Amino acid sequence: MTQQRIELRLPDLDLGTTIVTACCWHAAVGARVVEGDRLLEVLAGEVTVDLAAPASGRLIQRCVELDEPLTIGRLLAVIEVQ
């Protein structure tokens, strides 16, 4: 069976020039996730935003560290689905 990799990228949160940082991971590398599960919390000023898993599968890579400044389109995580 072929395994597919799905990327989670930072969407445009329509927050202007507010700096967005990674705040809290809700899944460990290797953990199974379900599409829609909270995967990563980001902080933009005083606003927190939960980013959901874009697919069900296994989280195989975290691409950003906590407190790291992020830009729109930045690769955040990779999920492997079967």
Secondary structure, DSSP 8 states (H G I E B T S, - for coil): ---EEEEEE------TT--EEEEEESS-TT-EE-TTSEEEEEEETTEEEEEE-SSSEEEEEE-S-TT-EE-TT-EEEEEEE-
